[in-house]
Amino acid sequence: MLGFGPKLRHVFASRWKAVTWSLGVLLTAYCTVPSADQVPHHGQAKVAKAHPHKSPWSKD
C-alpha cells in the first residue's frame, strides 16, 4: 500500500479495533461531504443564464 497508517492485519486483530477504524472512516466521510443546504445553487443559475444551452437539432 502507500506505507502510512496501521496495517490491516493489526487493525482487524480484534473487534474493537475494527469498530474504531470503521468509526474513523465514517466520521471522515460525515465531516467532508457537505449537506444539501450548504451546496450553492445560485452559481449554477448564473452559468445557465450566461450560456444558455441550445440544441443542435432544435428548429429555429
Residue pairs with C-beta under 8 A, 6 or more apart in sequence:
6 21
10 17
11 17
11 18
11 21
12 18
12 21
